[in-house]
Amino acid sequence: MARSVSSFKVAIGKGHEPGLYIYDPTLMPLGEFDALLDFKTWSKRIITINCYFTKIDTAIKFVVTVYCNNRTGRYAVHGSTIDFSTCATGAAYRITVGKHNKGKIGLIKAESVILSKSSE
C-alpha cells in the first residue's frame, strides 16, 4: 500500500491548516475516544509522522506524533495493526492519548472504527 503522508508545505497547499491544531501536551485531550484523522505530515527533524486529528464529540483539533519502529519499519503504536504511513485520512479511529513510559503525552493505542449515522 502506498504511503499517504504529505510534506508540511504540500499539506498547506491542499488547504489544511496545521495552526488550528493543539500541539501543547498540557492542552491535549486525554483518554480513549473516537477521532477523525484529517491529514498527516512528515516531521522535519526526526523519522516520525505528525497525525492531525479532530476529536469527534468536541471538535477539538490536535496533533500527535507517531514514531517509526526501526525493527519493522512501520509507523504504528505498540500493539496496533494501524500503520500511520499508509492508513486512510478522513477516516475515524478509536485512539487513546496518554502518557508514554517516558512520561510524554502521545498516542498509546489506535484502532479503526466504523461510525454509525447517529454518532456522526
Contact map, one row per residue, 1 for C-alpha under 8 A:
111000000000000000000000000000000000000000000000000000000000000000000000000000000000010000000000000000000000000000000000
111100000000000000000000000000000000000000000000000000000000000000000000000000000000010000000000000000000000000000000000
111110000000000000000000000000000000000000000000000000000000000000000000000000000000111000000000000000000000000000000000
011111000000000000000000000000000000000100000000000000000000000000000000000000000000111100000000000000000000000000000000
001111100000000000000000000000000000001111000000100000000000000000000000000000000000110000000000000000000000000000000000
000111111110000000000000000000000000000111000000000000000000000000000000000000000000000000000000000000000000000000000000
000011111110000000000000000000000000000011000000000000000000000000000000000000000000000000000000000000000000000000000000
000001111111000000000000000000000000000011000000000000000000000000000000000000000000000000000000000000000000000000000000
000001111111100000000000000000000000000000000000000000000000000000000000000000000000000000000000000000000000000000000000
000001111111110000000000000000000000000000000000000000000000000000000000000000000000000000000000000000000000000000000000
000001111111111100000000000000000000001110000000000000000000000000000000000000000000000000000000000000000000000000000000
000000011111111111000000000000000000000000000000000000000000000000000000000000000000000000000000000000000000000000000000
000000001111111100000000000000000000000000000000000000000000000000000000000000000000000000000000000000000000000000000000
000000000111111100000000000000000000000000000000000000000000000000000000000000000000000000000000000000000000000000000000
000000000011111110000000000000000000000000000000000000000000000000000000000000000000000000000000000000000000000000000000
000000000011111111000000000000000000001000000000000000000000000000000000000000000000000000000000000000000000000000000000
000000000001001111111000000000000000000000000000000000000000000000000000000000000000000000000000000000000000000000000000
000000000001000111111000000000000000000000000000000100000000000000000000000000000000000000000000000000000000000000000000
000000000000000011111100000000000000000000000000000000000000000000000000000000000000000000000000000000000000000000000000
000000000000000011111100000000000000000000000000000000000000110000000000000000000000000000000000000000000000000000000000
000000000000000011111110000000000000000000000000000100000001111000000000000000000000000000000000000000000000000000000000
000000000000000000111111101100000000000000000000000000000000111000000000000000000000000000000000000000000000000000000000
000000000000000000001111101100000000000000000000000000000000011100000000000000000000000000000000000000000000000000000000
000000000000000000000111111100000000000000000000000000000000000000000000000000000000000000000000000000000000000000000000
000000000000000000000111111100000000000000000000000000000000000000000000000000000000000000000000000000001000000000000000
000000000000000000000001111100000000000000000000000000000000000000000000000000000000000000000000000000000000000000000000
000000000000000000000111111110000000000000000000000000000000000000000000000000000000000000000000000000000000000000000000
000000000000000000000111111111000000000000000000000000000000010000000000000000000000000000000000000000000000000000000000
000000000000000000000000001111100000000000000000000000000001010000000000000000000000000000000000100000000000000000000000
000000000000000000000000000111110000000000000000000000000000000000000000000000000000000000000001110000000000000000000000
000000000000000000000000000011111000000000000000000000000000000000000000000000000000000000000001110000000000000000000000
000000000000000000000000000001111100000000000000000000000000000000000000000000000000000000000111100000000000000000000000
000000000000000000000000000000111110000000000000000000110000000000000000000000000000000000000111000000000000000000000000
000000000000000000000000000000011111000000000000000000111000000000000000000000000000000000011110000000000000000010000000
000000000000000000000000000000001111100000000000000011110000000000000000000000000000000000011110000000000000000000000000
000000000000000000000000000000000111110000000000000011110000000000000000000000000000000011111000000000000000000000000000
000000000000000000000000000000000011111100000000001111000000000000000000000000000000000111111000000000000000000000000000
000000000000000000000000000000000001111100000000001111000000000000000000000000000000000011100000000000000000000000000000
000010000010000100000000000000000000111110000000001110000000000000000000000000000000000011000000000000000000000000000000
000111000010000000000000000000000000111111000000111100000000000000000000000000000000000010000000000000000000000000000000
000011110010000000000000000000000000001111100000111000000000000000000000000000000000000000000000000000000000000000000000
000011110000000000000000000000000000000111110011110000000000000000000000000000000000000000000000000000000000000000000000
000000000000000000000000000000000000000011111111110000000000000000000000000000000000000000000000000000000000000000000000
000000000000000000000000000000000000000001111110000000000000000000000000000000000000000000000000000000000000000000000000
000000000000000000000000000000000000000000111110000000000000000000000000000000000000000000000000000000000000000000000000
000000000000000000000000000000000000000000111111000000000000000000000000000000000000000000000000000000000000000000000000
000000000000000000000000000000000000000001111111100000000000000000110000000000000000000000000000000000000000000000000000
000000000000000000000000000000000000000001100111110000000000000011110000001000000000000000000000000000000000000000000000
000010000000000000000000000000000000000111100011111000000000000011100000001000000001100000000000000000000000000000000000
000000000000000000000000000000000000000111100001111100000000001111000000000000000000000000000000000000000000000000000000
000000000000000000000000000000000000111110000000111110000000001111000000000000000001000000000000000000000000000000000000
000000000000000001001000000000000000111100000000011111000000111100000000000000000000000000000000000000000000000000000000
000000000000000000000000000000000011111000000000001111100000111100000000000000000000000000000000000000000000000000000000
000000000000000000000000000000000011110000000000000111110011110000000000000000000000000000000000000000000000000000000000
000000000000000000000000000000001111000000000000000011111111110000000000000000000000000000000000000000000000000000000000
000000000000000000000000000000001111000000000000000001111111000000000000000000000000000000000000000000000000000000000001
000000000000000000000000000000000100000000000000000000111110000000000000000000000000000000000000000000000000000000000000
000000000000000000000000000000000000000000000000000000111111000000000000000000000000000000000000000000000000000000000000
000000000000000000000000000000000000000000000000000001111111100000000000000000000000000000000000000000000000000000000000
000000000000000000001000000010000000000000000000000001110111110000000000000000000000000000000000000000000000000000000000
000000000000000000011100000000000000000000000000000111100011111000000000000000000000000000000000000000000000000000000000
000000000000000000011110000110000000000000000000000111100001111100000000000000000000000000000000000000000000000000000000
000000000000000000001110000000000000000000000000011110000000111110000000000000000000000000000000000000000000000000000000
000000000000000000000010000000000000000000000000011110000000011111000000000000000000000000000000000000000110000000000000
000000000000000000000000000000000000000000000001111000000000001111100000000000000000000000000000000000000110000000000000
000000000000000000000000000000000000000000000001111000000000000111110000001110000001000000000000000000000010000000000000
000000000000000000000000000000000000000000000011100000000000000011111000001110000000000000000000000000000000000000000000
000000000000000000000000000000000000000000000011000000000000000001111100111100000000000000000000000000000000000000000000
000000000000000000000000000000000000000000000000000000000000000000111111111100000000000000000000000000000000000000000000
000000000000000000000000000000000000000000000000000000000000000000011111110000000000000000000000000000000000000000000000
000000000000000000000000000000000000000000000000000000000000000000001111100000000000000000000000000000000000000000000000
000000000000000000000000000000000000000000000000000000000000000000001111110000000000000000000000000000000000000000000000
000000000000000000000000000000000000000000000000000000000000000000011111111000000000000000000000000000000000000000000000
000000000000000000000000000000000000000000000000000000000000000000011101111100000011100000000000000000000000000000000000
000000000000000000000000000000000000000000000001100000000000000001111000111110000011100000000000000000000000000000000000
000000000000000000000000000000000000000000000000000000000000000001111000011111011111000000000000000000000000000000000000
000000000000000000000000000000000000000000000000000000000000000001100000001111110100000000000000000000000011110000000000
000000000000000000000000000000000000000000000000000000000000000000000000000111110000000000000000000000000001100000000000
000000000000000000000000000000000000000000000000000000000000000000000000000011111000000000000000000000000000100000000000
000000000000000000000000000000000000000000000000000000000000000000000000000111111110000000000000000000000000111000000000
000000000000000000000000000000000000000000000000000000000000000000000000000100111110000000000000000000000000001000000000
000000000000000000000000000000000000000000000000000000000000000000000000000110011111001000000000000000000000011100000000
000000000000000000000000000000000000000000000000000000000000000000000000011100011111111000000000000000000000000000000000
000000000000000000000000000000000000000000000000101000000000000001000000011100000111111000000000000000000000000000000000
001110000000000000000000000000000000000000000000100000000000000000000000011000000011111000000000000000000000000000000000
111110000000000000000000000000000000000000000000000000000000000000000000000000000011111100000000000000000000000000000000
001100000000000000000000000000000000000000000000000000000000000000000000000000000111111110000000000000000000000000000000
000100000000000000000000000000000000100000000000000000000000000000000000000000000000011111100000000000000000000000000000
000000000000000000000000000000000001111100000000000000000000000000000000000000000000001111100000000000000000000000000000
000000000000000000000000000000000001111000000000000000000000000000000000000000000000000111110000000000000000000000000000
000000000000000000000000000000000001110000000000000000000000000000000000000000000000000111111000000000000000000100000000
000000000000000000000000000000000111100000000000000000000000000000000000000000000000000001111100000000000000000111100000
000000000000000000000000000000000111100000000000000000000000000000000000000000000000000000111110000000000000011110000000
000000000000000000000000000000011110000000000000000000000000000000000000000000000000000000011111000000000000011110000000
000000000000000000000000000000011110000000000000000000000000000000000000000000000000000000001111100000000011111000000000
000000000000000000000000000001111000000000000000000000000000000000000000000000000000000000000111110000000011110000000000
000000000000000000000000000011110000000000000000000000000000000000000000000000000000000000000011111000001111100000000000
000000000000000000000000000001100000000000000000000000000000000000000000000000000000000000000001111100011111000000000000
000000000000000000000000000000000000000000000000000000000000000000000000000000000000000000000000111111111101000000000000
000000000000000000000000000000000000000000000000000000000000000000000000000000000000000000000000011111111101000000000000
000000000000000000000000000000000000000000000000000000000000000000000000000000000000000000000000001111110000000000000000
000000000000000000000000000000000000000000000000000000000000000000000000000000000000000000000000001111110000000000000000
000000000000000000000000000000000000000000000000000000000000000000000000000000000000000000000000001111111000000000000000
000000000000000000000000000000000000000000000000000000000000000000000000000000000000000000000000011111111100000000000000
000000000000000000000000100000000000000000000000000000000000000000000000000000000000000000000000111100111110000000000000
000000000000000000000000000000000000000000000000000000000000000110000000000000000000000000000000111100011111000000000000
000000000000000000000000000000000000000000000000000000000000000111000000000010000000000000000011110000001111110000000000
000000000000000000000000000000000000000000000000000000000000000000000000000011000000000000000011111100000111110000000000
000000000000000000000000000000000000000000000000000000000000000000000000000011110000000000000011100000000011111000000000
000000000000000000000000000000000000000000000000000000000000000000000000000010010100000000001111000000000011111100000000
000000000000000000000000000000000000000000000000000000000000000000000000000000011100000000001110000000000000111110000000
000000000000000000000000000000000000000000000000000000000000000000000000000000000100000000111100000000000000011111000000
000000000000000000000000000000000100000000000000000000000000000000000000000000000000000000011100000000000000001111100000
000000000000000000000000000000000000000000000000000000000000000000000000000000000000000000010000000000000000000111110000
000000000000000000000000000000000000000000000000000000000000000000000000000000000000000000010000000000000000000011111011
000000000000000000000000000000000000000000000000000000000000000000000000000000000000000000000000000000000000000001111111
000000000000000000000000000000000000000000000000000000000000000000000000000000000000000000000000000000000000000000111111
000000000000000000000000000000000000000000000000000000000000000000000000000000000000000000000000000000000000000000011111
000000000000000000000000000000000000000000000000000000000000000000000000000000000000000000000000000000000000000000111111
000000000000000000000000000000000000000000000000000000010000000000000000000000000000000000000000000000000000000000111111
